[in-house]
Structure formats: C-alpha cells, structure tokens
Amino acid sequence: MGNYYQPEIECASREQIRAWQSERLVKQVQNVWDNVPYYRKKMEEKGVTPADIQSVDDLYKLPFITKDDLREAYPYGLLARPLSDCVRIQSTSGTTGRRVVAFYTQHDLDLWEDCCARAIMAAGGTKDDVCHVCYGYGLFTGGPGLNGGSHKVGCLTLPMSSGNTERQIQFMCDLGSTILCCTPSYAAYLAESIWERGVQDQIKLKAGIFGAEAWTEEMRRGIEEKLGIKAYDIYGLTEISGPGVSFECEEQTGMHVNEDHFIAEVINPVTGEVLPDGEKGELVFTSITKEAFPLLRYRTRDICILSRKKCSCGRTHVKMTKPLGRSDDMLIVKGVNVFPSQIETVLMNKGYPANYQIVVDRVNNSDTIEVLVEMTPEMFSDSLSEVSAKEKELVDALKAMLGIYAKVKLVTPKSITRSEGKAVRVIDKRNLYQG
C-alpha cells in the first residue's frame, strides 16, 4: 500500500506493452468465445474465430460492441463468469433508455482500484494526503472507483458523495482535504461557494481529479485559480470499468491509457476504419484483463485523438485527448455540427462563469438555438443597453465559432440551477416533436 506508481509497467517499452496486449487479447478472445454466446454469435456473423486473432495486429478483425448490444443483452447476456463469481454491479444512469449494468469479480475490482490509484499518484497523491471524494456513490462508478483507489494509495479517504455543499466545505476545512475528486462542474460550484463564505484561506487542497463530464481548458484554469490547485482530468466508462481507464499526469497534455488493461483505438465513426495516431475519430476500447464483463472493441462514441509522443513524466502508455465531442449526441442545428464545448470556450474566453444552458428548439420547421448565460455580479449592475451590447458581442463570437446564428440571453447570477453531479448543459426540445 502507498506506492502505485509502477515504472516497470507505466514506463515499459512499446515492445513490452504490445507483448502484454497481444498475449492478453488472445486469451480474452478465447474467453468470450467460450463463455459469451452473444459475442460468439457476433464473431460467427463476421466469419471470425479465435484462431484468427494472434496479436494486437488482428484486433481490427473483431466485431464492434455498442451500447445497443449492451441493452439488448441486458442483464446477463454478456457475462463471461457465473454469477456466483461476481461480487458487485455498477450501472449507468439510464437517461437514454434501459440501464447498462456491468459486473465485477473481486479481481476486476482490484484491477480497477489499481488504475484509480495510479491516477491519484499521477496527481501527486501519497499516503500522507486526505482524499475528498464527492463523486456520487451507489451504482455510479465515480465514488466507488476513486474511493478504492485512494485506499490503495493509503490516503485518508473522505467518502463524502455528492450534495450538502455546506458539509463538504466544513469537512474540507476541518480535516484538511488535499485532493478533491468530483465532476468539474461541481468543483466550480464548490470554488464559488468557498469564496462566497470567505474561507479560501482555510482550504488546503493541492490537486483535483475531475471527470464524468466534458470540460474545457478555460474551465480548468478557472478552477485552478479559484481553488489554488492543479486540476487533473480522469476518464472512464461504466461499461469498461469506471474512472481510471485513463488519467492525466503533471504535463496535462492528454490522459495516459492504462494499456496493460485496455487497448485503445480511434476509428472513423462512419466507416469503422481504424485511423492512425494523430487523427481525430471515435474512441474504441478493448478490455484485456476484465473477467466478469469483458468488452471487445466497445464503441464509446467519444471523439478524441491518440498520441504516442514522448511524455516528460516518463510514462510510455499512449495518451488520449480529453473527449472533443460525441459521435452520437453532438447537436446538429441547421445542418451544422455543434458541440457544447465550443460554446463553453467562447463564454470562458469572454470572462463569463461556467454556468450556461443551451436550448435547441424547432419553430416553423426551422431549428433555433439559444444560449442562456449567467452574468457575474458585476455585470448585473450594468444598464440594459450595456447588457444588450454584451449579448450582441457573444452572438457575434458564437457565430464566428459555430458558423450559425445563436440567440444569447444574459440571465441573473445563480439563476441557472447548479449541479452536484453531471451538469445539464443542453435542453433539446426538438425531441418533443419526434414520434
């Protein structure tokens, strides 16, 4: 306990990483062929057998798995171990349909917590730190993952879960929390609340590990400045294990994928063609050490870029950018692809807080987009003409970024509901018109 920086693994040569991946992939393909009839059928439909997979070079031959497959196979159709071998389930929120349920053996949990421990160590965590976890617990993977990783490192762990901001700040002050783990939108809310209470001098935080939702570099810098910390990104999916699939080091130029457990690919989201490193496409993961719920070539729908450039931290595992958007939930407005992160970048560059909402509607068979933006308390004292001028300035900036007109409405401070979990950034009313 207390040392989860593993240079023999995290700084291994590319040849060694490929050897691990090839050996584990071959075993995993045989495992799902023998134990997961649903996946065996998909392989047979594509004319692939385990004999066709001899190394990572053959990965492209395997069929993709999507969230639709997980819903169709719900709840037990993708299990590769007897239920008697499983000790836990975690689940997605189910906001887009039937929940996705993932299963874990004790070995799976140990490996997942190891991955989260690496993320905490990469953020400077040691056994002398106080790790303040206010991701949600329960079925959501955020709380349990970072909680277990914190234990592996040997930190004093505060399993705060989300909500009750007053208590969060009190414990932060009283117990000297040094590492904060939560969503970036909640970190921004905590920072705002700390400054409102005037207790920033009592906060001992040095680092934050933030994930579970998209956030921009501008938002990162704002959080770092207000909390006096270094903010690290972390990535994961319930379907693959949870947070800790990849994480940032001190260089903050992408997240290292734990390649001894996961193989990352980037594909053309339309054709499925594997793209070379450096090209933008849809991220695909293959679990090569998961026992209970191993997914091969799972399409995440996250858009990103992979890079194997040398990192100053010494880690050799491939880096992925933070998700640059989604291949399935990007907004298409008047035929134009619009990502909320583009809008956030414009707002943050103009000095607005990270509290906004995008409302998309359809009026007279034409798409409309409106961006509600909170004013700062200083702006709230502006005259109507000054507010109108600021709105026009944002309209022009958004049009330059998006290529289409977006209406902007400046609203009063704190009028947009704060989030203690994932922020609700988009309200797409067009769904109401679908049959």
C-alpha positions in Angstrom: 0.0 0.0 0.0 1.1 3.5 -0.6 3.0 3.2 -3.9 1.0 2.8 -7.1 3.4 4.4 -9.4 4.7 1.3 -11.1 7.5 2.3 -13.5 8.1 -1.2 -14.6 4.5 -1.1 -16.1 3.8 2.6 -16.7 7.2 3.2 -18.2 7.5 0.0 -20.1 8.8 -0.1 -23.7 6.4 -0.1 -26.6 7.6 -3.6 -27.4 6.8 -4.9 -23.9 3.3 -3.2 -23.9 2.5 -4.8 -27.3 3.6 -8.2 -26.0 1.4 -7.9 -22.9 -1.6 -6.7 -25.0 -1.2 -9.5 -27.6 -0.9 -12.3 -25.0 -3.9 -11.0 -23.0 -6.0 -10.2 -26.1 -5.6 -13.8 -27.4 -6.7 -15.2 -24.1 -9.6 -12.8 -23.8 -11.0 -13.6 -27.3 -10.9 -17.3 -26.4 -12.6 -16.5 -23.1 -15.6 -14.6 -24.7 -15.9 -17.2 -27.5 -16.2 -20.0 -24.9 -18.3 -18.2 -22.3 -20.4 -15.4 -24.0 -22.8 -16.9 -26.6 -24.0 -13.4 -27.6 -20.5 -12.3 -28.6 -19.6 -15.7 -30.2 -22.6 -15.2 -32.5 -21.4 -11.7 -33.5 -17.9 -13.2 -34.3 -19.5 -16.0 -36.3 -21.6 -13.5 -38.3 -18.3 -11.7 -39.2 -16.6 -15.0 -40.0 -14.0 -14.7 -37.2 -12.8 -17.4 -34.8 -10.3 -17.2 -32.0 -7.7 -18.8 -34.4 -7.8 -15.6 -36.4 -6.6 -13.5 -33.5 -2.9 -14.0 -32.9 -1.8 -10.5 -31.8 -3.0 -6.9 -31.5 -2.4 -6.6 -35.2 -5.5 -8.7 -35.7 -7.8 -6.6 -33.4 -9.4 -5.0 -36.4 -10.9 -8.3 -37.4 -13.2 -8.5 -34.4 -16.8 -7.1 -34.5 -17.6 -3.9 -32.6 -19.8 -3.9 -29.4 -22.1 -0.9 -28.9 -24.4 0.4 -26.2 -27.3 -1.1 -28.2 -25.7 -4.5 -27.8 -25.5 -4.0 -24.0 -29.1 -3.0 -23.8 -30.2 -6.0 -26.0 -28.2 -8.4 -23.9 -29.4 -6.9 -20.6 -28.9 -8.0 -17.9 -26.8 -11.2 -18.1 -26.2 -11.7 -21.9 -22.6 -10.5 -21.9 -21.5 -12.2 -18.6 -18.3 -14.3 -19.0 -18.3 -15.7 -15.5 -21.0 -17.4 -13.4 -23.0 -15.0 -11.1 -21.5 -16.8 -8.2 -18.1 -15.4 -9.1 -19.4 -11.8 -9.3 -19.3 -9.6 -6.2 -20.6 -6.3 -7.5 -22.5 -4.5 -10.2 -22.3 -0.9 -11.3 -24.7 0.9 -13.6 -25.1 3.8 -15.9 -27.8 6.4 -15.2 -30.2 5.0 -17.8 -31.1 8.5 -19.0 -31.2 7.4 -22.7 -33.0 4.2 -22.2 -32.6 0.9 -20.5 -29.8 0.9 -17.9 -26.4 -0.6 -18.7 -25.3 -3.0 -15.9 -21.6 -4.0 -15.6 -20.5 -6.9 -13.4 -17.2 -7.3 -11.4 -15.3 -10.2 -9.9 -13.1 -9.4 -6.9 -10.2 -9.5 -9.3 -11.9 -6.9 -11.5 -12.4 -4.6 -8.6 -8.8 -4.9 -7.5 -7.5 -4.0 -11.0 -10.0 -1.1 -11.3 -8.8 0.3 -7.9 -5.2 -0.1 -9.0 -6.0 2.0 -12.1 -7.6 4.7 -9.9 -4.6 4.6 -7.5 -2.3 5.3 -10.5 -4.4 8.4 -11.3 -4.2 9.6 -7.7 -0.4 9.1 -7.7 -0.1 10.9 -11.0 -1.8 13.9 -9.4 0.8 13.8 -6.6 -1.1 11.8 -4.1 0.6 9.8 -1.4 -0.3 8.1 1.9 0.0 11.4 3.6 -2.9 13.0 1.7 -6.5 13.5 2.6 -8.6 12.4 -0.4 -12.0 14.1 -0.5 -14.3 12.1 -2.8 -17.6 13.8 -3.7 -18.4 11.9 -6.8 -21.7 10.0 -6.3 -21.6 6.6 -4.7 -24.0 3.7 -5.2 -24.4 2.5 -8.7 -22.4 5.4 -10.2 -18.8 4.3 -10.7 -17.2 7.7 -9.7 -17.4 7.4 -5.9 -16.5 3.7 -5.5 -13.6 3.9 -8.0 -11.8 6.8 -6.5 -12.6 5.6 -3.0 -10.9 2.3 -3.7 -8.0 3.9 -5.5 -7.5 6.2 -2.5 -7.4 3.3 -0.1 -4.8 1.6 -2.4 -2.6 4.6 -2.2 -3.1 4.8 1.6 -4.7 8.2 1.7 -7.1 9.2 4.5 -10.3 8.9 2.5 -13.4 11.0 3.0 -16.3 9.2 1.2 -18.4 12.4 1.1 -20.5 11.5 -2.0 -22.3 14.4 -3.7 -24.5 17.1 -2.2 -24.7 19.0 1.0 -22.2 21.6 0.0 -22.1 23.2 3.5 -20.9 19.9 4.9 -18.4 19.4 2.1 -16.7 22.7 2.9 -16.8 22.2 6.6 -15.0 18.8 6.3 -12.6 20.3 3.8 -11.6 23.0 6.3 -11.7 20.8 9.5 -9.9 17.7 8.1 -7.5 19.5 5.7 -8.6 17.8 2.5 -5.7 17.9 0.0 -7.1 16.1 -3.1 -10.6 16.8 -4.4 -12.4 14.2 -6.6 -15.6 15.2 -8.3 -17.1 16.5 -11.5 -15.6 19.7 -12.9 -18.9 21.5 -12.7 -19.3 20.6 -9.0 -15.6 21.7 -8.4 -16.5 25.1 -10.0 -19.6 25.3 -7.7 -17.5 24.4 -4.6 -15.0 27.1 -5.5 -17.7 29.6 -5.9 -19.2 28.6 -2.6 -15.9 28.7 -0.8 -15.2 32.3 -2.0 -18.8 33.3 -1.0 -18.1 32.1 2.5 -14.7 33.7 2.6 -12.9 30.6 3.8 -10.5 30.2 0.9 -7.6 30.7 3.3 -8.7 27.6 5.3 -8.6 25.3 2.2 -5.5 23.1 1.9 -6.3 21.5 -1.4 -3.3 20.9 -3.7 -4.9 18.9 -6.5 -8.2 17.9 -8.1 -9.2 14.9 -10.1 -12.2 15.7 -12.2 -14.1 13.7 -14.7 -17.5 12.3 -15.7 -18.4 15.2 -18.0 -16.8 17.4 -20.7 -14.9 20.5 -19.6 -12.7 22.9 -21.4 -9.2 24.2 -20.7 -10.7 27.6 -19.8 -12.8 25.9 -17.2 -9.8 24.1 -15.9 -7.8 27.3 -15.5 -10.7 29.0 -13.7 -11.0 26.1 -11.2 -7.2 26.0 -10.6 -7.1 29.8 -10.0 -10.0 29.8 -7.5 -9.0 26.7 -5.6 -5.3 27.2 -5.8 -4.8 23.7 -7.1 -3.6 21.7 -10.2 -6.6 20.1 -11.9 -6.2 16.7 -13.5 -8.5 15.0 -15.9 -9.6 11.4 -15.5 -11.6 9.3 -17.9 -13.6 6.1 -17.7 -16.9 4.3 -18.6 -19.0 2.0 -16.5 -19.0 -0.4 -19.4 -15.2 -0.7 -19.4 -14.7 -0.5 -15.6 -15.2 3.1 -14.4 -12.9 6.1 -13.9 -9.2 5.3 -14.2 -9.2 3.9 -17.7 -7.0 6.9 -18.4 -5.7 9.8 -16.4 -3.5 12.9 -16.7 0.0 13.3 -15.4 1.6 16.6 -14.4 2.2 17.5 -18.1 -1.6 17.9 -18.6 -1.4 17.3 -22.3 -3.6 14.3 -22.5 -4.6 11.2 -20.4 -2.4 8.1 -20.3 -4.4 5.0 -21.1 -3.7 2.0 -18.8 -2.6 -0.1 -21.7 -1.8 -3.2 -19.7 -5.6 -3.4 -19.1 -7.1 -1.7 -22.1 -6.4 -1.4 -25.8 -7.4 1.9 -27.4 -8.2 2.5 -31.0 -9.6 5.5 -32.9 -11.9 4.8 -35.8 -13.8 6.7 -38.5 -17.2 6.8 -36.8 -19.0 6.3 -40.2 -16.9 3.6 -41.9 -15.4 1.9 -38.8 -11.9 2.2 -40.4 -9.0 2.3 -37.9 -7.3 5.6 -38.0 -3.6 6.3 -37.4 -2.4 8.1 -34.2 -2.8 11.8 -34.5 -6.1 11.7 -36.4 -9.4 12.6 -34.8 -12.1 9.9 -34.6 -14.2 7.8 -32.3 -12.6 6.1 -29.4 -12.9 2.3 -29.1 -11.7 0.2 -26.1 -11.0 -3.5 -25.6 -10.8 -4.9 -22.1 -8.0 -7.5 -21.9 -7.9 -8.2 -18.2 -11.6 -7.9 -17.2 -13.1 -11.2 -16.0 -16.8 -10.8 -15.5 -17.8 -8.3 -18.2 -15.1 -8.1 -20.9 -16.0 -5.9 -23.8 -14.0 -6.2 -27.1 -13.9 -3.2 -29.4 -16.5 -1.2 -27.5 -17.5 2.0 -29.3 -17.5 4.7 -26.7 -18.9 7.4 -29.1 -16.4 9.8 -27.7 -14.3 11.7 -30.2 -10.6 12.1 -29.4 -7.1 11.8 -30.7 -4.4 9.3 -29.6 -0.7 10.3 -29.3 2.4 8.3 -28.5 4.7 11.3 -28.3 7.3 11.1 -25.5 5.9 12.5 -22.2 8.0 14.4 -19.7 6.6 12.3 -16.9 8.3 9.2 -18.2 5.1 7.2 -18.7 5.1 5.4 -22.1 1.4 4.5 -22.3 -0.5 6.1 -25.1 -2.2 9.4 -24.4 -5.8 10.3 -25.4 -7.0 13.9 -25.6 -10.0 14.8 -23.4 -13.1 14.0 -25.4 -13.6 16.6 -28.2 -17.3 15.8 -28.6 -19.5 12.9 -29.2 -20.3 11.0 -32.4 -23.8 10.3 -31.3 -25.0 13.3 -29.2 -23.4 16.2 -30.9 -26.1 18.8 -31.8 -26.9 19.1 -35.4 -28.5 22.5 -35.8 -29.5 23.7 -39.3 -27.2 21.0 -40.7 -24.2 22.2 -38.7 -22.4 20.1 -36.1 -22.4 21.9 -32.8 -20.6 20.8 -29.6 -21.3 22.4 -26.2 -17.6 22.6 -25.6 -17.3 25.1 -28.5 -19.9 27.3 -26.8 -18.2 27.0 -23.4 -14.8 28.0 -24.9 -16.3 31.3 -26.3 -18.0 32.1 -23.0 -14.9 31.4 -20.8 -12.7 33.4 -23.2 -15.1 36.3 -22.7 -14.9 36.1 -18.9 -18.3 34.5 -18.2 -18.7 31.9 -15.4 -19.1 28.2 -16.4 -22.9 28.2 -15.8 -24.8 28.2 -19.0 -27.5 26.3 -20.8 -28.1 25.6 -24.4 -31.8 25.4 -25.6 -32.4 23.9 -29.0 -35.9 24.1 -30.5 -37.7 23.8 -33.8 -40.0 26.7 -34.8 -41.9 26.7 -38.1 -39.8 23.7 -39.2 -36.6 25.6 -38.6 -34.0 24.8 -35.9 -33.3 27.5 -33.3 -30.5 27.6 -30.7 -30.5 29.9 -27.6 -27.7 30.1 -25.1 -28.6 31.2 -21.6 -25.6 32.7 -19.9 -25.3 33.8 -16.3 -24.0 37.3 -15.7 -21.3 37.9 -13.0 -22.5 40.1 -10.1 -20.5 43.0 -11.6 -22.3 42.7 -14.9 -25.7 42.5 -13.1 -25.4 46.2 -12.3 -24.9 47.1 -15.9 -27.6 49.2 -17.7 -30.0 47.5 -20.2 -28.0 49.0 -23.1 -24.7 47.6 -21.7 -26.3 44.1 -21.3 -27.7 44.3 -24.8 -24.2 45.2 -26.2 -22.7 42.2 -24.3 -25.3 39.9 -25.7 -24.6 41.1 -29.3 -20.9 40.6 -28.7 -21.5 37.0 -27.7 -23.8 36.4 -30.6 -21.0 37.6 -33.0 -18.4 35.4 -31.2 -20.6 32.3 -31.3 -21.3 32.9 -35.0 -17.6 33.1 -35.7 -17.1 29.8 -33.8 -20.1 27.8 -34.9 -20.9 29.3 -38.3 -24.6 29.8 -37.5 -26.6 32.3 -35.5 -27.3 31.5 -31.9 -29.5 33.8 -29.8 -27.9 34.8 -26.5 -29.8 35.8 -23.3 -27.9 37.0 -20.3 -29.6 36.0 -17.1 -29.3 37.0 -13.5 -26.5 35.4 -11.3 -27.3 32.0 -9.9 -30.5 31.7 -11.9 -29.3 28.6 -13.7 -29.5 25.5 -11.4 -26.2 24.4 -10.0 -25.3 20.7 -10.5 -23.8 18.4 -7.8 -23.5 15.7 -10.4 -23.3 15.9 -14.2 -24.3 19.4 -15.4 -27.3 19.6 -17.6 -25.9 21.8 -20.4 -28.3 21.0 -23.2 -32.1 21.1 -23.4 -33.2 19.8 -26.9 -36.9 20.5 -27.2 -36.9 19.1 -30.7 -37.3 15.6 -29.2 -40.8 16.6 -28.3 -41.7 16.6 -31.9 -40.4 13.1 -32.7 -42.9 10.3 -32.9 
